[in-house]
Each structure stands twice: as C-alpha cells, then as structure tokens.
C-alpha cells in the first residue's frame, strides 16, 4: 500500500492511502515509536538488545521540521531536537495509526 497524500495537520500526520483509507498518527506517538536502533535497540546474534540510554524527550522532540519519503517504502521524519534516523515503513505507519486508535501505548514488538 502506498500513500497518495501525506500532510501535517496540527499535531498529527495524516495519510491518504491508495485504497482510499486514511491514517492519523499524533506526532508524539510517532516519535515515541521511532523504530531506529538508537531508540528501540538492535539485537545481536545472541538476542541481546543494545540501545541508547533512555533520555527524557522535551517539547522539541515532538516538533516536526520535515517529513521525507524514502524510496517507495518509508517516511523519515526530521525532529526539531535533531533526531532523524527513524525510517517508518508505510506498513509500520499504518499499524501505528491502528494502535493509537485502539489506545495501545506500545506495539507488541516494543514490549
């Protein structure tokens, strides 16, 4: 599934998809679910997870400065605090929208 249109509306990312469905993800939820190795960790061959030490996120962490398409499969947000390494696949973005709608605070893969 591909996005037809992507817009920032207030404090959310709105996506219209090729199947005419729409997704909305708040900027805070998006940032808190950044899939990059620094935020979510990276597993070694033994299954140990390595990631940056948790740091408190201030208001700039949820302020979007840019949103770039990456190839035909993902979006890369650029946040006001300088973070820009998370690649949100279109499938992951759609799942985030569903999770936020259902009130899930974290997706299963990050529990």
N, CA, C and O of each residue as an XYZ file, in Angstrom:
444
protein
N       0.846     -1.170      0.000
C       0.000      0.000      0.000
C       0.896      1.238      0.000
O       1.904      1.294      0.703
N       0.515      2.203     -0.784
C       1.290      3.430     -0.945
C       0.452      4.639     -0.524
O      -0.769      4.634     -0.681
N       1.106      5.676      0.011
C       0.357      6.896      0.310
C       0.120      7.707     -0.963
O       0.984      7.795     -1.836
N      -1.063      8.290     -1.043
C      -1.380      9.210     -2.138
C      -1.042     10.624     -1.703
O      -0.545     11.430     -2.489
N      -1.322     10.918     -0.419
C      -1.110     12.252      0.116
C      -0.690     12.132      1.571
O      -1.227     11.311      2.315
N       0.272     12.954      1.973
C       0.745     12.992      3.352
C       0.754     14.452      3.776
O       1.336     15.301      3.100
N       0.102     14.741      4.907
C       0.047     16.113      5.398
C       0.228     16.142      6.906
O      -0.130     15.199      7.612
N       0.787     17.241      7.383
C       0.839     17.501      8.812
C      -0.381     18.372      9.111
O      -0.529     19.462      8.557
N      -1.241     17.885      9.981
C      -2.439     18.622     10.360
C      -2.379     18.819     11.870
O      -2.615     17.884     12.636
N      -2.066     20.027     12.287
C      -1.921     20.303     13.716
C      -0.775     19.498     14.290
O       0.378     19.682     13.900
N      -1.089     18.607     15.216
C      -0.059     17.785     15.861
C      -0.154     16.329     15.420
O       0.126     15.420     16.202
N      -0.548     16.109     14.165
C      -0.670     14.743     13.650
C      -0.214     14.662     12.200
O      -0.220     15.650     11.467
N       0.181     13.461     11.812
C       0.473     13.162     10.413
C      -0.766     12.470      9.864
O      -1.250     11.493     10.437
N      -1.272     12.982      8.755
C      -2.437     12.397      8.100
C      -1.985     11.789      6.775
O      -1.272     12.428      6.002
N      -2.403     10.554      6.520
C      -2.007      9.854      5.296
C      -3.255      9.332      4.597
O      -4.085      8.660      5.208
N      -3.378      9.640      3.337
C      -4.431      9.050      2.492
C      -3.741      7.975      1.656
O      -2.732      8.240      1.002
N      -4.288      6.765      1.680
C      -3.681      5.610      1.037
C      -4.336      5.311     -0.307
O      -5.408      5.828     -0.620
N      -3.674      4.469     -1.092
C      -4.182      4.102     -2.412
C      -5.514      3.367     -2.355
O      -6.244      3.347     -3.346
N      -5.850      2.758     -1.211
C      -7.148      2.083     -1.084
C      -8.236      3.031     -0.573
O      -9.319      2.588     -0.192
N      -7.945      4.330     -0.568
C      -8.845      5.393     -0.102
C      -9.042      5.429      1.410
O      -9.865      6.205      1.895
N      -8.314      4.615      2.165
C      -8.388      4.715      3.624
C      -7.492      5.875      4.077
O      -6.657      6.365      3.316
N      -7.681      6.297      5.314
C      -6.879      7.372      5.879
C      -6.326      6.935      7.218
O      -6.967      6.185      7.955
N      -5.127      7.410      7.529
C      -4.493      7.137      8.816
C      -4.083      8.457      9.444
O      -3.683      9.397      8.757
N      -4.194      8.509     10.774
C      -3.746      9.673     11.525
C      -2.887      9.182     12.674
O      -3.289      8.281     13.410
N      -1.712      9.763     12.835
C      -0.820      9.418     13.936
C      -0.342     10.714     14.567
O       0.181     11.589     13.877
N      -0.520     10.841     15.882
C      -0.046     12.051     16.548
C       1.478     12.087     16.489
O       2.133     11.045     16.461
N       2.027     13.281     16.472
C       3.480     13.432     16.395
C       4.158     12.819     17.618
O       5.231     12.228     17.503
N       3.540     12.958     18.780
C       4.137     12.377     19.981
C       4.174     10.853     19.886
O       5.194     10.240     20.203
N       3.082     10.239     19.457
C       3.031      8.782     19.321
C       4.056      8.319     18.290
O       4.737      7.312     18.486
N       4.158      9.065     17.193
C       5.120      8.735     16.146
C       6.542      8.746     16.708
O       7.305      7.804     16.495
N       6.891      9.807     17.421
C       8.244      9.916     17.960
C       8.525      8.853     19.012
O       9.611      8.273     19.040
N       7.562      8.600     19.865
C       7.782      7.602     20.921
C       7.911      6.185     20.361
O       8.369      5.283     21.062
N       7.515      5.984     19.116
C       7.626      4.677     18.477
C       8.633      4.682     17.340
O       8.522      3.907     16.391
N       9.615      5.564     17.448
C      10.666      5.612     16.431
C      11.340      4.239     16.343
O      11.790      3.706     17.357
N      11.411      3.666     15.139
C      11.956      2.317     15.006
C      13.475      2.240     14.870
O      14.011      1.151     14.668
N      14.175      3.352     14.973
C      15.632      3.308     14.756
C      16.332      2.507     15.853
O      15.787      2.318     16.941
N      17.519      2.051     15.560
C      18.283      1.227     16.501
C      18.606      1.979     17.786
O      18.650      1.378     18.860
N      18.832      3.287     17.687
C      19.124      4.077     18.883
C      17.944      4.151     19.840
O      18.125      4.139     21.057
N      16.742      4.226     19.294
C      15.539      4.339     20.129
C      15.009      2.985     20.591
O      14.665      2.827     21.762
N      14.938      2.015     19.696
C      14.329      0.725     20.024
C      15.338     -0.382     20.279
O      14.992     -1.448     20.788
N      16.574     -0.122     19.925
C      17.607     -1.122     20.161
C      17.860     -1.984     18.943
O      17.123     -1.963     17.957
N      18.923     -2.732     19.055
C      19.337     -3.621     17.980
C      19.795     -4.921     18.622
O      20.567     -4.906     19.582
N      19.316     -6.058     18.090
C      19.672     -7.357     18.661
C      20.946     -7.897     18.037
O      21.179     -7.762     16.836
N      21.773     -8.518     18.889
C      22.936     -9.220     18.361
C      22.537    -10.666     18.084
O      21.376    -11.034     18.265
N      23.470    -11.471     17.655
C      23.187    -12.859     17.280
C      22.684    -13.698     18.462
O      22.022    -14.717     18.269
N      23.004    -13.263     19.681
C      22.570    -13.986     20.878
C      21.217    -13.496     21.394
O      20.686    -14.034     22.365
N      20.669    -12.484     20.748
C      19.371    -11.966     21.169
C      19.444    -10.830     22.171
O      18.408    -10.337     22.617
N      20.669    -10.397     22.540
C      20.815     -9.268     23.447
C      20.463     -7.982     22.706
O      20.841     -7.802     21.548
N      19.736     -7.088     23.381
C      19.326     -5.830     22.768
C      20.246     -4.723     23.251
O      20.478     -4.569     24.450
N      20.760     -3.963     22.314
C      21.615     -2.818     22.619
C      20.936     -1.564     22.103
O      20.508     -1.505     20.950
N      20.838     -0.552     22.973
C      20.255      0.709     22.536
C      20.798      1.839     23.400
O      21.417      1.615     24.440
N      20.548      3.045     22.942
C      20.982      4.219     23.688
C      20.301      4.245     25.048
O      19.229      3.668     25.232
N      20.931      4.916     25.989
C      20.300      5.115     27.294
C      19.053      5.968     27.100
O      19.056      6.911     26.309
N      17.994      5.636     27.818
C      16.779      6.452     27.657
C      17.040      7.881     28.103
O      17.724      8.123     29.098
N      16.483      8.823     27.351
C      16.611     10.218     27.740
C      15.227     10.843     27.701
O      14.388     10.472     26.882
N      15.001     11.792     28.591
C      13.690     12.443     28.557
C      13.521     13.222     27.263
O      14.465     13.846     26.777
N      12.332     13.184     26.716
C      12.045     13.904     25.483
C      11.363     15.221     25.837
O      10.334     15.236     26.513
N      11.945     16.324     25.374
C      11.349     17.630     25.639
C      10.406     18.009     24.499
O      10.182     17.213     23.587
N       9.865     19.197     24.545
C       8.880     19.639     23.548
C       9.433     19.587     22.129
O       8.690     19.288     21.194
N      10.729     19.874     21.946
C      11.324     19.835     20.603
C      11.315     18.432     20.012
O      11.316     18.272     18.791
N      11.306     17.426     20.860
C      11.311     16.043     20.389
C      10.039     15.692     19.627
O      10.027     14.739     18.849
N       8.972     16.452     19.845
C       7.688     16.174     19.198
C       7.334     17.212     18.136
O       6.220     17.230     17.612
N       8.301     18.076     17.830
C       8.082     19.116     16.825
C       8.720     18.677     15.520
O       9.936     18.503     15.442
N       7.909     18.501     14.512
C       8.368     18.003     13.220
C       8.874     19.147     12.349
O       8.170     20.134     12.135
N      10.100     19.007     11.849
C      10.663     20.019     10.950
C      10.605     19.596      9.498
O      10.651     20.438      8.602
N      10.504     18.302      9.256
C      10.438     17.793      7.896
C       9.977     16.358      7.888
O      10.092     15.646      8.885
N       9.453     15.939      6.750
C       8.992     14.566      6.571
C       9.342     14.184      5.143
O       8.776     14.720      4.190
N      10.279     13.255      5.000
C      10.815     12.917      3.686
C      10.457     11.482      3.302
O      10.521     10.568      4.125
N      10.084     11.306      2.050
C       9.860      9.949      1.536
C      11.212      9.298      1.285
O      12.158      9.943      0.832
N      11.283      8.021      1.587
C      12.499      7.236      1.352
C      12.124      6.125      0.383
O      11.367      5.216      0.724
N      12.659      6.208     -0.817
C      12.305      5.225     -1.842
C      10.802      5.146     -1.987
O      10.110      6.161     -1.912
N      10.301      3.962     -2.191
C       8.862      3.763     -2.313
C       8.292      3.017     -1.134
O       7.249      2.373     -1.251
N       8.975      3.097      0.029
C       8.554      2.246      1.135
C       8.471      2.900      2.508
O       7.937      2.282      3.429
N       8.977      4.127      2.691
C       9.051      4.658      4.053
C       9.048      6.183      4.090
O       9.210      6.865      3.077
N       8.853      6.683      5.315
C       8.982      8.109      5.614
C      10.079      8.285      6.653
O      10.254      7.446      7.537
N      10.815      9.384      6.537
C      11.860      9.716      7.519
C      11.548     11.090      8.094
O      11.728     12.102      7.417
N      11.078     11.135      9.350
C      10.822     12.427      9.975
C      12.124     13.081     10.449
O      13.082     12.402     10.821
N      12.131     14.391     10.425
C      13.227     15.176     10.986
C      12.614     15.990     12.115
O      11.719     16.806     11.894
N      13.104     15.758     13.322
C      12.553     16.391     14.519
C      13.379     17.607     14.909
O      14.563     17.690     14.580
N      12.763     18.544     15.604
C      13.405     19.799     15.988
C      14.593     19.588     16.924
O      15.464     20.453     17.011
N      14.643     18.452     17.625
C      15.785     18.188     18.506
C      16.956     17.545     17.750
O      17.955     17.167     18.362
N      16.836     17.421     16.427
C      17.924     16.895     15.602
C      17.810     15.424     15.255
O      18.552     14.942     14.399
N      16.909     14.701     15.889
C      16.779     13.262     15.608
C      16.188     13.071     14.211
O      15.194     13.704     13.857
N      16.816     12.183     13.415
C      16.328     11.966     12.048
C      16.682     10.598     11.485
O      16.744     10.429     10.267
N      16.912      9.624     12.349
C      17.361      8.317     11.862
C      16.263      7.263     11.767
O      16.526      6.145     11.326
N      15.051      7.593     12.169
C      13.969      6.611     12.112
C      13.346      6.532     10.729
O      12.936      7.549     10.169
N      13.274      5.330     10.182
C      12.578      5.097      8.913
C      11.285      4.353      9.225
O      11.306      3.217      9.697
N      10.163      5.011      8.954
C       8.852      4.446      9.216
C       8.311      3.853      7.925
O       7.860      4.583      7.042
N       8.355      2.523      7.815
C       7.802      1.889      6.614
C       6.316      2.233      6.551
O       5.693      2.528      7.571
N       5.762      2.192      5.358
C       4.345      2.502      5.210
C       3.487      1.525      6.005
O       2.491      1.925      6.607
N       3.861      0.257      6.012
C       3.126     -0.746      6.783
C       3.182     -0.410      8.273
O       2.166     -0.482      8.964
N       4.361     -0.046      8.767
C       4.528      0.296     10.181
C       3.711      1.545     10.529
O       3.097      1.609     11.594
N       3.704      2.521      9.645
C       2.932      3.747      9.862
C       1.440      3.431      9.988
O       0.750      3.987     10.843
N       0.960      2.552      9.148
C      -0.454      2.149      9.195
C      -0.749      1.410     10.505
O      -1.796      1.629     11.116
N       0.162      0.544     10.937
C      -0.014     -0.172     12.203
C       0.029      0.781     13.395
O      -0.710      0.596     14.363
N       0.886      1.798     13.332
C       0.920      2.791     14.407
C      -0.410      3.509     14.530
O      -0.909      3.729     15.633
N      -0.975      3.869     13.401
C      -2.261      4.555     13.399
C      -3.322      3.686     14.065
O      -4.090      4.178     14.892
N      -3.376      2.410     13.718
C      -4.353      1.488     14.314
C      -4.118      1.326     15.806
O      -5.068      1.302     16.588
N      -2.857      1.214     16.203
C      -2.530      1.046     17.619
C      -2.961      2.268     18.419
O      -3.529      2.135     19.503
N      -2.692      3.459     17.889
C      -3.076      4.667     18.610
C      -4.598      4.780     18.697
O      -5.132      5.165     19.737
N      -5.291      4.449     17.621
C      -6.763      4.475     17.619
C      -7.338      3.559     18.690
O      -8.332      3.893     19.336
N      -6.706      2.400     18.874
C      -7.199      1.408     19.831
C      -6.716      1.686     21.251
O      -7.078      0.968     22.182
N      -5.903      2.720     21.419
C      -5.437      3.086     22.750
C      -4.235      2.313     23.229
O      -3.888      2.388     24.408
N      -3.581      1.564     22.345
C      -2.357      0.855     22.742
C      -1.259      1.880     22.955
O      -1.074      2.781     22.137
N      -0.528      1.741     24.061
C       0.557      2.678     24.309
C       1.844      2.231     23.639
O       2.692      3.060     23.311
N       1.997      0.940     23.435
C       3.175      0.405     22.753
C       2.749     -0.758     21.869
O       1.857     -1.525     22.231
N       3.375     -0.886     20.733
C       3.114     -2.046     19.878
C       3.825     -3.262     20.458
O       4.820     -3.129     21.170
N       3.306     -4.449     20.145
C       3.854     -5.686     20.686
C       5.346     -5.829     20.480
O       6.046     -6.310     21.371
N       5.857     -5.418     19.310
C       7.275     -5.634     19.060
C       8.176     -4.786     19.943
O       9.387     -5.001     19.970
N       7.595     -3.804     20.681
C       8.407     -2.970     21.559
C       8.106     -3.207     23.022
O       8.567     -2.446     23.872
N       7.355     -4.228     23.337
C       7.043     -4.528     24.749
C       8.093     -5.401     25.324
O       8.017     -5.768     26.497
